[in-house]
Amino acid sequence: MANPTDTTPTTSSSTKGYLLPLVFITSLFFFWGLIHNIDPTLIAHLKKTYTLTNLQSSLIDFSVFIAYFLMAIPAGLMMRRWGYKAGIVFGLLLFAGGAFLFLPAADTHQYVYFLGALFVVASGLTFLETAANPYVTVLGPPDTSSFRLNLSQSFNGIAAVIAPIIGKYTILTHAADVSNEDIASMDATAKQEFIRQASESVKGPFMILGFIILAVAIIFLFLKLPEITEEKSVKKRSFLEVLKVKHTRNAVIAQFFYVGAQICFASFFLVYAEKASGLDHLRASDYLAAYGLLFMLGRILGTIILKFVAAPRLLFIYALSASALTVIAIFGYGAYTIYCMLGIAFFLSIMFPTIFALGVAGLGEDTKTASSLIVMSIVGGAILPLGLGYLADITGNIQYGYLVPLICLLVVALFGLRGYKPQQGLVT
């Protein structure tokens, strides 16, 4: 049986030429990490600005992650036809375009237009992730694919530290001194002015981000990336045929639940910190930065540990550890609950890249197809936070909503225990 972290795609050239491409591809992980980790700030900010329920505010995540579901197959088809580089450049252009759409969205002073801009941004991220994740796994020896992907994903963790700080000083401060009670007492004119000012605060950060991403797209347009030569299989299988491969199908399921859990924890972090730990949003944003730091450190340490511990085993241990802390976060109250959330971030860190690498193992020319399917499963980030928001609204307690990610983590643990094993003879 093949090593579960093996990938079959190879190259015709020496792996020594992979360092520079790996560096540039890794930079993409940082940029999409900024978006995903600015979402908690947007949820807290827009929830207050437009007086939203937990369920309504979770539509931010829905707008982002439904794009992964809708655009993953088109992204995979594009890469089949034109290769990884085309997918990356097109993804960056969509990313930049969506960031620029935040300017007219803010001018409308309506929540729905922010959701539309986020959908376009996330469509770009879908192309980037569909291309970059498998590309990293094949830029070097197959037996170190999980190591490389976790290393690249570590830069996602760096973004998780930086994004809350950016959000705190560019977005949250504009409404920090206004309580929900103050908003409720405003007359129509005052409330409209408050909404106008709060909406305007998102313009600057997203305009700057749009120009940066546009510059990166131009660099990639002229950057020479090595072509990946994949081992030939008898025939290239359809999406449905690849989905029937047991370990890939299990990875799709596990990734659906993992991403749902991750988004539940991160996106509602500020709301959770306020209700369970008694922190205001500005103070809680410091802990959100610490959350990102622990996530990054967990991924770096996990990347090192993967040199010595089998990827499935480490995934199982981390998932059970995060589950135990989640139980405390649900039923506890006070300062220690926020520390449980920080611990959860640490253990979540390696899950996405590890599940991804295990899911595409041994698929040869079907790697791009499997990548699209696993990226599609990121739709869990759209659906499961809705469940958290709904459960929190009907119980009147945000903590009880975290029963949703608890179930998700147990599914991931099961995948690490028994669902990862590749079948014999996948590539001939």
C-alpha positions as CSV (number, residue, x, y, z in Angstrom):
1,M,0.0,0.0,0.0
2,A,1.2,3.4,-0.8
3,N,2.2,5.9,1.9
4,P,-1.0,7.9,2.7
5,T,0.8,11.1,2.1
6,D,2.1,10.2,-1.3
7,T,1.0,12.0,-4.4
8,T,1.7,10.5,-7.8
9,P,2.3,13.6,-10.0
10,T,6.0,13.9,-10.8
11,T,8.3,16.2,-12.9
12,S,10.7,15.6,-15.6
13,S,13.2,18.0,-14.0
14,S,15.2,18.2,-10.8
15,T,13.4,19.2,-7.7
16,K,16.1,21.7,-7.1
17,G,14.3,24.1,-9.4
18,Y,11.2,24.1,-7.2
19,L,12.3,26.4,-4.5
20,L,11.4,29.8,-6.2
21,P,8.0,28.6,-7.5
22,L,7.3,27.2,-4.1
23,V,8.0,30.6,-2.5
24,F,5.7,32.4,-4.9
25,I,2.9,29.9,-4.6
26,T,3.2,30.0,-0.8
27,S,2.7,33.8,-0.9
28,L,-0.9,33.0,-2.2
29,F,-1.7,31.2,1.0
30,F,-1.0,34.4,3.0
31,F,-3.3,36.5,0.8
32,W,-6.3,34.3,0.9
33,G,-5.6,33.9,4.7
34,L,-6.1,37.6,5.0
35,I,-9.6,37.4,3.6
36,H,-10.7,34.4,5.7
37,N,-9.4,36.0,8.9
38,I,-10.9,39.4,8.3
39,D,-14.3,37.7,8.2
40,P,-14.7,37.6,12.0
41,T,-14.2,41.4,12.1
42,L,-16.7,41.9,9.3
43,I,-19.2,39.7,11.0
44,A,-19.0,41.6,14.3
45,H,-18.8,45.0,12.5
46,L,-21.7,44.5,10.1
47,K,-23.8,42.7,12.8
48,K,-23.7,45.8,14.9
49,T,-24.0,48.2,11.9
50,Y,-27.1,46.6,10.4
51,T,-28.5,45.2,13.7
52,L,-28.3,41.6,12.4
53,T,-29.2,38.3,14.2
54,N,-26.6,35.6,14.5
55,L,-28.2,33.8,11.6
56,Q,-28.2,36.9,9.4
57,S,-24.5,37.7,10.1
58,S,-23.5,34.1,9.3
59,L,-24.5,34.9,5.7
60,I,-21.1,36.5,5.4
61,D,-19.6,33.0,5.6
62,F,-22.3,31.6,3.4
63,S,-21.4,34.2,0.7
64,V,-17.8,33.2,0.9
65,F,-18.0,29.5,1.0
66,I,-20.9,28.9,-1.4
67,A,-18.5,30.3,-4.0
68,Y,-16.2,27.4,-3.3
69,F,-19.0,25.0,-4.1
70,L,-20.1,26.7,-7.2
71,M,-16.7,27.6,-8.7
72,A,-14.6,24.6,-7.8
73,I,-15.5,22.4,-10.8
74,P,-15.1,25.3,-13.3
75,A,-11.7,25.9,-11.7
76,G,-10.8,22.3,-12.1
77,L,-11.9,22.2,-15.7
78,M,-9.9,25.4,-16.4
79,M,-6.7,23.8,-15.0
80,R,-7.3,20.6,-16.9
81,R,-7.4,22.7,-20.1
82,W,-4.8,25.4,-19.4
83,G,-2.8,24.3,-16.4
84,Y,-2.1,25.6,-12.9
85,K,-0.7,29.0,-13.8
86,A,-3.9,30.0,-15.7
87,G,-6.0,29.1,-12.7
88,I,-3.8,31.2,-10.4
89,V,-3.8,34.3,-12.6
90,F,-7.5,34.2,-13.2
91,G,-8.1,33.6,-9.5
92,L,-6.0,36.7,-8.6
93,L,-7.9,38.9,-11.0
94,L,-11.3,37.8,-9.6
95,F,-9.9,38.3,-6.1
96,A,-8.8,41.9,-6.9
97,G,-12.1,42.7,-8.7
98,G,-14.1,41.5,-5.7
99,A,-12.0,43.7,-3.3
100,F,-12.6,46.7,-5.5
101,L,-16.4,46.0,-5.3
102,F,-16.3,46.8,-1.6
103,L,-16.1,50.5,-2.6
104,P,-19.5,50.7,-4.4
105,A,-21.0,48.2,-1.8
106,A,-20.1,50.6,1.0
107,D,-21.7,53.5,-0.9
108,T,-25.0,51.7,-1.1
109,H,-25.1,51.3,2.8
110,Q,-26.9,48.0,2.3
111,Y,-25.7,44.7,3.8
112,V,-26.6,42.6,0.7
113,Y,-24.0,44.3,-1.5
114,F,-21.2,43.4,0.8
115,L,-22.3,39.8,0.5
116,G,-22.1,40.1,-3.3
117,A,-18.5,41.6,-3.2
118,L,-17.5,38.8,-0.8
119,F,-18.9,36.2,-3.3
120,V,-16.7,37.6,-6.1
121,V,-13.6,37.6,-3.8
122,A,-14.3,34.0,-2.8
123,S,-14.7,32.9,-6.4
124,G,-11.2,34.1,-7.0
125,L,-10.0,32.3,-3.9
126,T,-11.6,29.1,-5.2
127,F,-9.4,29.2,-8.3
128,L,-6.3,30.0,-6.2
129,E,-6.9,27.2,-3.7
130,T,-7.8,24.6,-6.4
131,A,-4.5,25.4,-8.1
132,A,-2.2,26.1,-5.3
133,N,-2.9,23.3,-2.9
134,P,-2.2,20.4,-5.3
135,Y,0.6,22.3,-7.0
136,V,2.4,22.5,-3.7
137,T,2.0,18.7,-3.1
138,V,3.7,17.9,-6.4
139,L,6.6,20.5,-6.2
140,G,8.9,17.9,-4.7
141,P,9.1,14.3,-3.5
142,P,5.8,12.6,-2.9
143,D,6.6,11.4,0.6
144,T,7.0,14.9,1.8
145,S,3.8,16.3,0.2
146,S,2.0,16.8,3.6
147,F,5.1,18.5,5.0
148,R,5.2,21.0,2.1
149,L,1.5,21.7,2.2
150,N,1.5,22.3,5.9
151,L,4.6,24.6,5.5
152,S,2.8,26.6,2.9
153,Q,-0.4,26.7,4.9
154,S,1.6,28.1,7.8
155,F,1.6,31.4,6.0
156,N,-2.2,31.2,6.2
157,G,-1.5,31.2,9.9
158,I,0.6,34.4,9.7
159,A,-2.3,36.1,8.0
160,A,-4.5,34.9,10.8
161,V,-2.4,36.9,13.2
162,I,-2.2,40.1,11.1
163,A,-5.8,40.2,9.8
164,P,-7.4,40.9,13.2
165,I,-5.0,43.7,13.9
166,I,-5.8,45.3,10.6
167,G,-9.5,44.9,11.3
168,K,-9.2,46.3,14.7
169,Y,-7.6,49.6,13.7
170,T,-9.2,50.1,10.3
171,I,-12.8,48.8,10.7
172,L,-13.8,48.1,14.3
173,T,-12.7,51.4,15.8
174,H,-15.3,53.3,13.8
175,A,-18.1,51.7,15.8
176,A,-16.3,50.7,19.0
177,D,-17.8,53.5,21.1
178,V,-21.3,52.8,20.0
179,S,-23.2,50.1,21.9
180,N,-26.2,48.1,20.7
181,E,-28.3,50.1,23.1
182,D,-27.1,53.4,21.6
183,I,-28.0,52.2,18.1
184,A,-31.5,51.1,19.3
185,S,-32.1,54.6,20.8
186,M,-31.1,56.5,17.6
187,D,-33.7,58.2,15.4
188,A,-33.9,57.4,11.7
189,T,-31.5,60.2,10.7
190,A,-28.9,59.4,13.3
191,K,-29.0,55.7,12.6
192,Q,-28.6,56.3,8.8
193,E,-25.5,58.5,9.5
194,F,-24.1,55.8,11.8
195,I,-24.6,53.2,9.1
196,R,-22.9,55.5,6.5
197,Q,-19.8,56.0,8.6
198,A,-19.6,52.4,9.6
199,S,-19.9,51.2,6.0
200,E,-17.3,53.7,4.8
201,S,-14.7,52.1,7.2
202,V,-14.3,49.0,5.0
203,K,-13.3,51.0,1.9
204,G,-9.7,51.7,2.6
205,P,-8.5,48.2,3.6
206,F,-10.1,46.5,0.7
207,M,-9.0,49.1,-1.9
208,I,-5.4,48.7,-0.8
209,L,-5.8,44.9,-0.8
210,G,-7.2,45.0,-4.3
211,F,-4.2,46.9,-5.7
212,I,-1.8,44.5,-4.0
213,I,-3.5,41.5,-5.4
214,L,-3.7,43.1,-8.9
215,A,0.1,43.6,-8.7
216,V,0.6,40.0,-7.7
217,A,-1.5,38.8,-10.6
218,I,0.8,40.8,-13.0
219,I,3.9,39.1,-11.4
220,F,2.4,35.7,-11.9
221,L,1.5,36.5,-15.5
222,F,5.1,36.8,-16.3
223,L,6.5,34.3,-13.8
224,K,7.8,31.1,-15.2
225,L,6.4,28.1,-13.3
226,P,7.6,24.5,-13.9
227,E,5.2,22.3,-15.7
228,I,4.1,19.3,-13.8
229,T,4.2,16.0,-15.6
230,E,1.8,13.6,-14.0
231,E,2.0,9.8,-14.3
232,K,-0.3,8.5,-16.9
233,S,-3.3,6.5,-15.9
234,V,-5.3,4.2,-18.1
235,K,-7.8,7.0,-18.6
236,K,-8.7,10.3,-17.0
237,R,-11.7,9.7,-14.8
238,S,-14.8,11.9,-14.5
239,F,-15.6,13.9,-11.3
240,L,-18.1,11.2,-10.3
241,E,-15.6,8.4,-10.9
242,V,-13.0,10.2,-8.8
243,L,-15.5,10.8,-6.1
244,K,-16.1,7.0,-5.9
245,V,-12.5,6.5,-4.8
246,K,-12.9,5.7,-1.2
247,H,-10.2,7.8,0.5
248,T,-10.9,10.8,-1.8
249,R,-14.7,10.6,-1.0
250,N,-13.9,10.3,2.7
251,A,-11.5,13.3,2.5
252,V,-14.3,15.4,0.8
253,I,-16.6,14.5,3.7
254,A,-14.0,15.2,6.3
255,Q,-13.0,18.5,4.7
256,F,-16.7,19.6,4.6
257,F,-17.0,19.2,8.3
258,Y,-13.5,20.5,9.1
259,V,-14.0,23.8,7.2
260,G,-17.4,24.1,8.8
261,A,-15.9,23.8,12.3
262,Q,-13.0,26.2,11.5
263,I,-15.3,28.9,10.3
264,C,-17.7,28.4,13.2
265,F,-14.9,28.9,15.7
266,A,-13.2,31.8,13.9
267,S,-16.1,33.8,12.5
268,F,-18.1,33.9,15.7
269,F,-15.1,34.4,17.9
270,L,-15.8,38.1,18.7
271,V,-19.4,37.3,19.4
272,Y,-18.5,34.3,21.6
273,A,-15.9,36.3,23.5
274,E,-18.5,39.0,24.3
275,K,-21.1,36.6,25.6
276,A,-19.0,33.9,27.3
277,S,-16.1,35.9,28.5
278,G,-17.5,39.4,28.9
279,L,-15.1,41.1,26.5
280,D,-15.9,44.0,24.3
281,H,-15.0,43.7,20.6
282,L,-11.8,45.8,20.7
283,R,-10.4,43.7,23.6
284,A,-11.7,40.5,22.0
285,S,-9.9,41.4,18.7
286,D,-6.6,41.1,20.6
287,Y,-7.5,37.6,21.6
288,L,-8.5,37.0,18.0
289,A,-5.0,37.9,16.9
290,A,-3.7,35.5,19.6
291,Y,-6.1,32.9,18.1
292,G,-4.4,33.4,14.8
293,L,-1.0,33.2,16.4
294,L,-1.8,29.9,18.1
295,F,-3.1,28.6,14.8
296,M,0.1,29.6,13.0
297,L,2.3,28.1,15.8
298,G,0.2,24.9,15.7
299,R,0.8,24.6,12.0
300,I,4.5,25.2,12.2
301,L,4.9,22.7,15.1
302,G,2.6,20.3,13.3
303,T,4.7,20.6,10.2
304,I,7.8,19.6,12.2
305,I,5.9,16.7,14.0
306,L,4.8,15.3,10.6
307,K,8.4,14.5,10.0
308,F,8.2,11.9,12.8
309,V,4.5,11.1,13.2
310,A,2.2,9.7,10.5
311,A,-0.2,12.3,9.1
312,P,-3.4,10.3,9.9
313,R,-2.4,9.6,13.5
314,L,-1.5,13.3,14.2
315,L,-4.8,14.3,12.6
316,F,-6.7,12.0,14.9
317,I,-4.9,13.2,18.0
318,Y,-5.4,16.9,17.1
319,A,-9.1,16.4,16.4
320,L,-9.8,14.6,19.7
321,S,-7.9,17.3,21.6
322,A,-9.9,20.1,19.9
323,S,-13.1,18.2,20.7
324,A,-12.3,18.1,24.4
325,L,-11.7,21.8,24.5
326,T,-14.9,22.5,22.6
327,V,-16.9,20.7,25.3
328,I,-15.4,23.1,27.9
329,A,-16.1,26.1,25.7
330,I,-19.7,25.1,25.4
331,F,-20.5,24.6,29.0
332,G,-18.0,26.9,30.7
333,Y,-18.1,30.6,31.5
334,G,-15.5,33.2,32.2
335,A,-11.9,33.9,31.2
336,Y,-10.9,30.3,30.9
337,T,-13.4,29.8,28.0
338,I,-11.5,32.1,25.8
339,Y,-8.3,30.2,26.5
340,C,-10.1,27.0,25.4
341,M,-10.8,28.7,22.1
342,L,-7.1,29.6,21.7
343,G,-6.2,26.0,22.4
344,I,-8.8,24.9,19.8
345,A,-7.0,27.1,17.2
346,F,-3.7,25.3,17.9
347,F,-5.2,21.9,17.2
348,L,-7.2,23.0,14.2
349,S,-4.0,24.1,12.5
350,I,-2.9,21.1,10.6
351,M,-6.3,19.7,9.6
352,F,-7.0,21.3,6.3
353,P,-3.7,20.6,4.5
354,T,-3.4,17.1,6.0
355,I,-6.9,16.1,4.9
356,F,-6.2,17.6,1.5
357,A,-2.9,15.7,1.0
358,L,-4.4,12.4,2.2
359,G,-7.3,12.9,-0.1
360,V,-5.3,13.4,-3.3
361,A,-2.8,10.6,-2.6
362,G,-2.1,8.3,-5.4
363,L,-4.4,9.8,-8.0
364,G,-2.0,10.7,-10.9
365,E,-3.8,12.6,-13.6
366,D,-6.9,12.7,-11.5
367,T,-5.2,14.9,-8.9
368,K,-6.7,18.1,-10.3
369,T,-10.1,16.6,-10.3
370,A,-9.8,15.4,-6.7
371,S,-8.5,18.9,-5.8
372,S,-11.7,20.4,-7.2
373,L,-13.9,18.0,-5.3
374,I,-12.1,18.7,-2.0
375,V,-12.2,22.4,-2.6
376,M,-15.9,22.1,-3.3
377,S,-16.3,20.5,0.1
378,I,-15.2,23.9,1.6
379,V,-18.9,24.7,1.2
380,G,-19.1,23.3,4.7
381,G,-18.0,26.8,5.7
382,A,-21.2,28.2,4.2
383,I,-23.7,25.7,5.6
384,L,-22.5,24.7,9.1
385,P,-22.1,28.3,10.5
386,L,-25.8,28.8,9.6
387,G,-26.5,25.9,11.9
388,L,-24.5,27.5,14.6
389,G,-26.3,30.9,14.2
390,Y,-29.7,29.2,14.1
391,L,-29.0,27.1,17.2
392,A,-27.6,30.2,19.0
393,D,-30.7,32.2,18.1
394,I,-33.3,29.7,19.2
395,T,-31.5,28.9,22.5
396,G,-30.5,32.5,23.2
397,N,-27.0,31.2,23.9
398,I,-24.1,31.5,21.5
399,Q,-22.2,28.8,23.4
400,Y,-24.8,26.1,22.6
401,G,-24.3,26.8,19.0
402,Y,-20.8,25.3,19.3
403,L,-22.4,21.9,19.5
404,V,-22.2,22.1,15.7
405,P,-18.4,22.3,15.4
406,L,-18.1,19.7,18.1
407,I,-19.8,17.1,15.9
408,C,-17.7,18.3,13.0
409,L,-14.4,17.6,14.9
410,L,-15.6,14.0,15.7
411,V,-16.1,13.4,12.0
412,V,-12.5,14.6,11.3
413,A,-11.2,12.3,14.1
414,L,-12.9,9.3,12.4
415,F,-11.3,10.2,9.1
416,G,-7.9,10.2,10.7
417,L,-8.6,6.9,12.4
418,R,-9.9,4.9,9.5
419,G,-11.0,6.9,6.5
420,Y,-7.7,8.0,4.9
421,K,-6.4,4.8,3.5
422,P,-5.8,4.8,-0.3
423,Q,-6.9,1.9,-2.4
424,Q,-4.3,-0.3,-4.1
425,G,-3.8,0.1,-7.8
426,L,-5.2,3.6,-8.2
427,V,-2.7,4.5,-10.9
428,T,-1.6,2.1,-13.6
